[in-house]
Amino acid sequence: MDVEAPGEPVAPAPLRPEQLERYGRHLSLAQVGPAGQRRLLDARVLVVGAGGLAAPVLQYLAAAGVGTITVVDDDRVELSNLQRQVVHGTADVGSAKVDSAARAVAALNPDVGVVAVPERLAASNVVVLCADQDVVVDATDNFATRFLLNDACVLLGLPLVWAAISQFDGQLTVWSPGE
């Protein structure tokens, strides 16, 4: 068994050949490259919500190779969701949104692990759910949840990505504690 000397950095695992091909566009960017792609593969992102805002977020996080995505939502897929919640399909109607989202992410990128949490975010679980994350994405539609996530992210020093839509208008903000 190899033992690292104290203070010596551990070399990241090299990318596998299929990862070199899948993430080739990222690897060619000086701002990402192999080290940045490894950071993405090692990253943990919490996405609260699995509906209209979360659908493209989940797809792009998976496509980029974010290593672990935790999805929190207590809702089920309904037929009326399908025209705007593109991570779900007709076969998913009646399923928990987090399970449907997990299947879609797994189909898109096997490098990505999904933790499906079929619960409502609440004061009793928000800190625990946020604690091991690198970034938190608020893809919800209510202010009570937004305030809970903001408080937890400030407490834990985590960046919070917040988005909202209303008909044809949208907003996106990234809050980074201390900045």
PADO-867878 format. One record per residue: x, y, z of N, C-alpha, C in turn; chain; residue number from 1; residue in one letter. Coordinates in steps of 0.2 Angstrom, whole numbers. Layout:
ATOM    n.X    n.Y    n.Z   ca.X   ca.Y   ca.Z    c.X    c.Y    c.Z  unit  pos  code
ATOM      X      Y      Z      X      Y      Z      X      Y      Z     A  NUM     A
...
END
This chain:
ATOM    n.X    n.Y    n.Z   ca.X   ca.Y   ca.Z    c.X    c.Y    c.Z  unit  pos  code
ATOM      4     -6      0      0      0      0      4      6      0     A    1     M
ATOM      3     11     -4      7     17     -5      4     22      0     A    2     D
ATOM      8     25      4      6     30      9      9     37      7     A    3     V
ATOM      5     42      6      7     48      4     10     52     10     A    4     E
ATOM     15     55      9     19     59     14     14     65     16     A    5     A
ATOM     14     67     22     10     73     24     11     79     20     A    6     P
ATOM      6     82     18      7     88     14      8     87      6     A    7     G
ATOM      9     81      4     10     80     -3      3     79     -6     A    8     E
ATOM      2     83    -12     -4     83    -15     -5     76    -18     A    9     P
ATOM    -11     73    -18    -12     67    -22    -14     68    -29     A   10     V
ATOM    -11     65    -33    -12     66    -40    -19     64    -42     A   11     A
ATOM    -23     68    -46    -30     66    -48    -29     60    -53     A   12     P
ATOM    -34     56    -52    -35     50    -57    -35     52    -64     A   13     A
ATOM    -32     49    -69    -32     51    -76    -39     50    -79     A   14     P
ATOM    -41     54    -84    -47     53    -87    -46     47    -91     A   15     L
ATOM    -52     43    -91    -52     37    -95    -53     39   -103     A   16     R
ATOM    -51     34   -107    -52     36   -114    -59     38   -117     A   17     P
ATOM    -64     35   -114    -71     37   -116    -72     44   -113     A   18     E
ATOM    -69     46   -107    -70     53   -105    -66     58   -109     A   19     Q
ATOM    -61     56   -111    -57     60   -116    -61     62   -122     A   20     L
ATOM    -64     57   -124    -69     58   -130    -75     62   -128     A   21     E
ATOM    -78     60   -123    -85     63   -121    -84     71   -119     A   22     R
ATOM    -78     72   -116    -77     79   -113    -72     83   -117     A   23     Y
ATOM    -71     81   -123    -65     83   -128    -66     91   -129     A   24     G
ATOM    -72     94   -129    -73    101   -130    -71    105   -124     A   25     R
ATOM    -72    102   -118    -70    105   -112    -62    105   -111     A   26     H
ATOM    -60     99   -113    -52     98   -113    -49    103   -117     A   27     L
ATOM    -52    105   -123    -48    109   -127    -48    117   -125     A   28     S
ATOM    -52    118   -120    -53    125   -117    -47    126   -112     A   29     L
ATOM    -43    131   -113    -38    133   -108    -41    134   -101     A   30     A
ATOM    -47    136   -101    -50    138    -94    -53    132    -91     A   31     Q
ATOM    -53    126    -94    -56    120    -91    -50    115    -91     A   32     V
ATOM    -48    112    -97    -43    107    -98    -44    101    -94     A   33     G
ATOM    -39     96    -93    -40     90    -89    -41     92    -82     A   34     P
ATOM    -38     96    -79    -38     98    -72    -45    100    -70     A   35     A
ATOM    -48    105    -74    -55    107    -73    -60    102    -74     A   36     G
ATOM    -59     97    -79    -64     92    -80    -64     87    -74     A   37     Q
ATOM    -58     86    -72    -57     82    -66    -61     85    -60     A   38     R
ATOM    -60     92    -59    -64     95    -54    -72     94    -55     A   39     R
ATOM    -74     95    -61    -81     94    -62    -83     87    -61     A   40     L
ATOM    -79     82    -62    -81     75    -61    -81     74    -53     A   41     L
ATOM    -77     77    -50    -77     77    -42    -82     81    -39     A   42     D
ATOM    -85     86    -42    -90     90    -39    -96     87    -37     A   43     A
ATOM    -99     91    -32   -106     89    -29   -110     95    -30     A   44     R
ATOM   -116     94    -33   -121    100    -34   -128     97    -31     A   45     V
ATOM   -131    102    -27   -137    100    -24   -142    105    -29     A   46     L
ATOM   -147    101    -32   -152    105    -36   -159    104    -32     A   47     V
ATOM   -162    109    -30   -168    109    -26   -174    110    -31     A   48     V
ATOM   -178    105    -32   -183    106    -37   -181    101    -43     A   49     G
ATOM   -186     98    -46   -185     94    -52   -190     95    -57     A   50     A
ATOM   -192    102    -58   -197    104    -62   -195    108    -68     A   51     G
ATOM   -198    113    -70   -197    117    -76   -190    120    -76     A   52     G
ATOM   -188    123    -70   -181    126    -70   -176    121    -69     A   53     L
ATOM   -177    116    -66   -172    111    -64   -171    107    -70     A   54     A
ATOM   -175    106    -75   -174    101    -80   -168    103    -84     A   55     A
ATOM   -167    109    -87   -161    110    -91   -155    110    -87     A   56     P
ATOM   -156    112    -80   -150    113    -76   -147    105    -75     A   57     V
ATOM   -152    101    -74   -150     94    -73   -146     91    -79     A   58     L
ATOM   -149     92    -85   -147     90    -91   -140     93    -92     A   59     Q
ATOM   -139     99    -91   -132    102    -93   -127    100    -87     A   60     Y
ATOM   -129    100    -81   -124     97    -76   -122     90    -78     A   61     L
ATOM   -127     86    -80   -125     79    -82   -120     79    -88     A   62     A
ATOM   -122     83    -93   -118     83    -99   -111     86    -98     A   63     A
ATOM   -110     90    -93   -104     93    -92   -100     88    -88     A   64     A
ATOM   -103     83    -85    -99     78    -81    -99     80    -73     A   65     G
ATOM   -103     84    -71   -103     85    -63   -104     78    -60     A   66     V
ATOM   -100     76    -56    -99     69    -53   -105     67    -49     A   67     G
ATOM   -108     71    -44   -113     69    -40   -118     75    -40     A   68     T
ATOM   -124     73    -42   -130     78    -42   -135     75    -37     A   69     I
ATOM   -137     79    -32   -142     78    -27   -148     82    -29     A   70     T
ATOM   -154     78    -30   -160     81    -32   -165     80    -27     A   71     V
ATOM   -168     86    -25   -173     86    -19   -180     89    -22     A   72     V
ATOM   -185     85    -21   -191     87    -23   -196     82    -21     A   73     D
ATOM   -202     84    -18   -207     79    -16   -213     78    -20     A   74     D
ATOM   -212     80    -27   -218     80    -31   -218     74    -36     A   75     D
ATOM   -223     73    -39   -224     68    -44   -225     71    -51     A   76     R
ATOM   -222     67    -56   -223     69    -63   -231     69    -65     A   77     V
ATOM   -233     74    -68   -240     74    -71   -240     76    -78     A   78     E
ATOM   -245     74    -82   -245     75    -89   -244     82    -91     A   79     L
ATOM   -247     86    -87   -247     94    -88   -240     96    -87     A   80     S
ATOM   -235     93    -84   -228     95    -83   -224     94    -90     A   81     N
ATOM   -226     90    -94   -222     87    -99   -220     93   -104     A   82     L
ATOM   -224     98   -105   -223    103   -111   -217    107   -109     A   83     Q
ATOM   -215    107   -102   -210    112   -100   -205    109    -95     A   84     R
ATOM   -206    103    -93   -201    100    -89   -198     94    -93     A   85     Q
ATOM   -193     96    -97   -191     91   -102   -186     86   -100     A   86     V
ATOM   -185     85    -94   -181     80    -91   -186     74    -90     A   87     V
ATOM   -192     75    -90   -197     69    -89   -201     68    -96     A   88     H
ATOM   -203     61    -96   -206     59   -102   -213     56   -100     A   89     G
ATOM   -217     54   -105   -223     51   -104   -223     45   -100     A   90     T
ATOM   -218     41   -101   -218     35    -97   -217     37    -89     A   91     A
ATOM   -215     43    -88   -213     45    -81   -219     47    -77     A   92     D
ATOM   -225     48    -80   -231     51    -77   -233     46    -71     A   93     V
ATOM   -233     50    -65   -235     46    -59   -229     44    -55     A   94     G
ATOM   -223     45    -58   -217     43    -54   -215     49    -50     A   95     S
ATOM   -211     48    -45   -208     54    -41   -203     57    -46     A   96     A
ATOM   -203     64    -46   -199     68    -50   -192     67    -50     A   97     K
ATOM   -190     66    -43   -183     64    -42   -180     58    -45     A   98     V
ATOM   -185     53    -45   -183     46    -49   -183     47    -56     A   99     D
ATOM   -188     50    -59   -188     52    -66   -182     56    -68     A  100     S
ATOM   -180     61    -64   -174     65    -66   -168     60    -65     A  101     A
ATOM   -167     56    -60   -161     52    -59   -161     47    -65     A  102     A
ATOM   -166     44    -68   -166     40    -74   -163     44    -80     A  103     R
ATOM   -166     50    -81   -164     54    -87   -156     56    -86     A  104     A
ATOM   -154     58    -80   -147     59    -80   -143     53    -81     A  105     V
ATOM   -145     47    -78   -141     41    -79   -141     39    -87     A  106     A
ATOM   -146     41    -90   -146     39    -97   -142     44   -101     A  107     A
ATOM   -141     50    -99   -137     55   -102   -130     54   -101     A  108     L
ATOM   -128     52    -95   -121     52    -93   -119     47    -88     A  109     N
ATOM   -117     41    -89   -115     36    -84   -110     38    -79     A  110     P
ATOM   -106     43    -80   -101     46    -76   -104     49    -70     A  111     D
ATOM   -110     51    -70   -114     56    -65   -118     51    -61     A  112     V
ATOM   -117     52    -54   -121     49    -49   -126     54    -47     A  113     G
ATOM   -132     51    -46   -138     55    -44   -140     52    -37     A  114     V
ATOM   -141     57    -32   -144     55    -26   -151     58    -26     A  115     V
ATOM   -156     54    -26   -163     56    -27   -166     57    -20     A  116     A
ATOM   -168     63    -18   -171     64    -11   -179     66    -12     A  117     V
ATOM   -183     61    -11   -190     63    -13   -194     66     -6     A  118     P
ATOM   -191     72     -4   -193     75      1   -194     82      0     A  119     E
ATOM   -198     86      4   -199     93      4   -193     96      8     A  120     R
ATOM   -190    101      5   -184    105      8   -188    108     14     A  121     L
ATOM   -185    108     20   -188    111     26   -182    113     31     A  122     A
ATOM   -184    117     36   -179    119     41   -175    113     44     A  123     A
ATOM   -179    107     45   -176    101     48   -171     98     44     A  124     S
ATOM   -171     99     37   -166     95     33   -161     99     28     A  125     N
ATOM   -163    106     28   -159    110     23   -151    110     25     A  126     V
ATOM   -149    110     31   -142    111     32   -139    104     31     A  127     V
ATOM   -142     99     32   -139     92     31   -139     91     23     A  128     V
ATOM   -144     93     20   -143     92     12   -138     96      9     A  129     L
ATOM   -137    102     12   -132    107      9   -125    105     11     A  130     C
ATOM   -124    102     16   -118    102     20   -112     99     16     A  131     A
ATOM   -113     94     12   -108     91      8   -107     93      1     A  132     D
ATOM   -110     99     -1   -111    101     -8   -105    106     -9     A  133     Q
ATOM   -104    107    -16    -99    112    -18   -103    118    -20     A  134     D
ATOM   -109    117    -23   -114    122    -26   -121    120    -24     A  135     V
ATOM   -125    125    -23   -133    124    -22   -136    127    -28     A  136     V
ATOM   -141    124    -31   -145    127    -36   -152    127    -33     A  137     V
ATOM   -155    133    -33   -162    134    -31   -166    134    -37     A  138     D
ATOM   -170    129    -39   -174    129    -45   -181    128    -42     A  139     A
ATOM   -183    131    -37   -190    131    -34   -194    137    -36     A  140     T
ATOM   -200    137    -34   -205    142    -36   -208    145    -29     A  141     D
ATOM   -205    145    -24   -208    148    -18   -203    151    -13     A  142     N
ATOM   -205    157    -10   -200    161     -7   -198    157      0     A  143     F
ATOM   -202    154      3   -200    150      9   -194    146      8     A  144     A
ATOM   -194    142      3   -188    138      1   -182    142     -1     A  145     T
ATOM   -183    147     -4   -178    152     -6   -174    154      0     A  146     R
ATOM   -178    157      5   -175    159     11   -171    154     15     A  147     F
ATOM   -174    148     15   -171    142     19   -164    141     15     A  148     L
ATOM   -164    140      9   -158    139      5   -153    145      6     A  149     L
ATOM   -155    151      6   -150    156      7   -147    156     14     A  150     N
ATOM   -151    155     19   -149    155     25   -144    149     26     A  151     D
ATOM   -145    143     23   -140    137     24   -134    139     20     A  152     A
ATOM   -134    142     14   -128    143     10   -124    148     14     A  153     C
ATOM   -127    153     17   -123    158     20   -120    155     26     A  154     V
ATOM   -123    151     30   -121    148     36   -115    143     34     A  155     L
ATOM   -115    140     28   -110    135     26   -105    138     21     A  156     L
ATOM   -106    144     19   -101    147     15   -102    144      8     A  157     G
ATOM   -108    142      5   -108    139     -1   -111    144     -6     A  158     L
ATOM   -109    144    -13   -112    148    -18   -119    145    -19     A  159     P
ATOM   -124    150    -20   -131    148    -22   -133    151    -28     A  160     L
ATOM   -135    147    -33   -137    149    -39   -145    149    -39     A  161     V
ATOM   -148    155    -40   -155    156    -39   -158    158    -46     A  162     W
ATOM   -164    155    -48   -167    157    -54   -174    157    -53     A  163     A
ATOM   -178    161    -57   -185    162    -57   -188    163    -64     A  164     A
ATOM   -194    161    -65   -197    163    -72   -204    165    -70     A  165     I
ATOM   -207    169    -74   -214    171    -74   -216    172    -81     A  166     S
ATOM   -220    168    -84   -222    168    -91   -216    168    -96     A  167     Q
ATOM   -214    174    -99   -209    174   -103   -202    178   -101     A  168     F
ATOM   -203    180    -94   -197    183    -91   -193    178    -86     A  169     D
ATOM   -187    179    -86   -183    175    -81   -177    179    -78     A  170     G
ATOM   -175    177    -72   -170    180    -69   -165    174    -66     A  171     Q
ATOM   -158    176    -66   -153    171    -64   -148    175    -60     A  172     L
ATOM   -147    173    -54   -142    176    -50   -137    171    -46     A  173     T
ATOM   -131    173    -45   -127    168    -42   -124    172    -35     A  174     V
ATOM   -126    169    -30   -124    172    -23   -118    169    -21     A  175     W
ATOM   -113    172    -19   -107    169    -16   -105    172    -10     A  176     S
ATOM   -106    169     -4   -105    172      2    -98    175      3     A  177     P
ATOM    -98    181      5    -91    185      6    -89    189      0     A  178     G
ATOM    -93    188     -6    -92    192    -12    -97    197    -13     A  179     E
END
